[in-house]
Amino acid sequence: MIGMLPFIAPIYAVSIAIAIYFGIKVFVGRKRRTIQKSIGEGICAVCGEKIVKNTCPNCDKTNKT
């Protein structure tokens, strides 16, 4: 915001800075939501597969056979 003051009016500099701030907040929130959705309940420490219903589909399949 301070870097924009010599070039544009202060009210425009403040509004641009606030818009950038909230734009970044929205972007980070959406990114965090997509990562949380893709990870689900967690990641298996042995094979790295996504945990579904408190079990690892990859490791539990090999343990049952």
PALOBA-743953 format. One record per residue: x, y, z of N, C-alpha, C in turn. Coordinates in steps of 0.2 Angstrom, whole numbers, padded with zeros to 4 digits, always signed. Example, Ala and Ser with C-alpha at 12.3 -4.5 7.8 and 13.67 -1.06 7.14 Angstrom:
REM residues 2
+0066-0028+0039+0062-0022+0039+0066-0016+0039
+0064-0011+0035+0068-0005+0036+0064+0000+0039
***
This chain:
REM residues 65
+0004-0006+0000+0000+0000+0000+0004+0006+0000
+0010+0006+0004+0014+0012+0004+0017+0013-0002
+0019+0008-0006+0022+0009-0012+0018+0012-0018
+0011+0012-0017+0007+0014-0022+0005+0022-0020
+0006+0024-0014+0004+0031-0012+0007+0036-0017
+0013+0036-0019+0015+0042-0024+0012+0042-0031
+0009+0036-0033+0006+0036-0039-0001+0037-0040
-0005+0035-0034-0012+0035-0034-0015+0038-0028
-0021+0040-0028-0024+0043-0022-0024+0038-0016
-0023+0040-0010-0023+0036-0004-0029+0031-0004
-0035+0034-0005-0041+0029-0005-0041+0024-0009
-0038+0025-0015-0037+0019-0020-0032+0014-0018
-0027+0017-0015-0021+0012-0013-0024+0008-0007
-0028+0011-0003-0031+0007+0003-0036+0002+0000
-0040+0004-0004-0045-0001-0007-0041-0007-0011
-0036-0005-0015-0032-0010-0018-0029-0015-0013
-0026-0012-0008-0023-0017-0003-0028-0021+0001
-0034-0018+0002-0039-0023+0006-0041-0028+0001
-0042-0026-0005-0045-0031-0010-0040-0037-0011
-0033-0035-0011-0028-0040-0012-0028-0045-0006
-0029-0042+0000-0029-0045+0006-0034-0051+0007
-0040-0048+0005-0046-0053+0005-0046-0058-0001
-0043-0056-0006-0042-0061-0012-0037-0066-0010
-0032-0065-0006-0027-0070-0004-0031-0074+0001
-0035-0071+0006-0038-0075+0011-0043-0080+0008
-0046-0078+0003-0051-0083-0001-0047-0088-0005
-0042-0086-0008-0038-0091-0012-0035-0097-0007
-0032-0094-0001-0029-0099+0004-0035-0104+0007
-0041-0101+0008-0046-0105+0011-0048-0110+0006
-0049-0108+0000-0051-0113-0005-0046-0119-0006
-0040-0117-0006-0034-0121-0007-0034-0126-0001
-0035-0123+0005-0035-0128+0011-0040-0133+0011
-0046-0130+0009-0052-0135+0008-0051-0140+0003
-0048-0139-0003-0047-0144-0007-0042-0149-0005
-0037-0147-0001-0031-0151+0001-0035-0156+0007
-0039-0153+0011-0042-0157+0016-0047-0162+0013
-0050-0160+0008-0055-0165+0005-0051-0171+0002
-0045-0169-0001-0041-0174-0005-0038-0179+0000
-0036-0176+0006-0032-0180+0011-0038-0184+0015
-0043-0182+0016-0049-0185+0020-0047-0186+0027
-0047-0192+0030-0045-0194+0037-0038-0194+0038
-0034-0194+0033-0027-0194+0034-0023-0198+0029
-0017-0199+0030-0013-0203+0025-0009-0208+0029
-0009-0214+0026-0006-0220+0029+0002-0219+0030
+0005-0220+0035+0012-0219+0037+0016-0224+0033
+0013-0230+0031+0017-0235+0028+0018-0235+0021
+0012-0234+0018+0012-0234+0010+0010-0227+0007
+0007-0222+0011+0005-0216+0009-0001-0215+0005
-0005-0221+0006-0012-0221+0003-0017-0217+0008
-0022-0214+0005-0027-0210+0009-0031-0215+0013
-0032-0213+0019-0036-0218+0024-0044-0217+0023
-0047-0222+0022-0054-0222+0021-0058-0226+0027
-0062-0223+0030-0066-0227+0036-0061-0230+0041
-0056-0226+0043-0051-0228+0048-0047-0234+0046
-0047-0236+0039-0042-0241+0037-0039-0239+0031
-0033-0242+0030-0029-0240+0024-0031-0246+0019
-0034-0244+0013-0036-0249+0008-0031-0253+0005
-0025-0250+0005-0019-0254+0002-0016-0259+0007
-0014-0256+0013-0011-0261+0018-0016-0266+0021
-0022-0264+0022-0027-0269+0025-0028-0275+0020
-0028-0273+0013-0029-0278+0008-0024-0283+0008
-0018-0281+0009-0012-0286+0009-0012-0289+0016
-0014-0287+0021-0014-0290+0027-0019-0296+0028
-0025-0295+0024-0030-0300+0024-0029-0306+0020
-0025-0305+0015-0023-0311+0011-0017-0315+0013
***
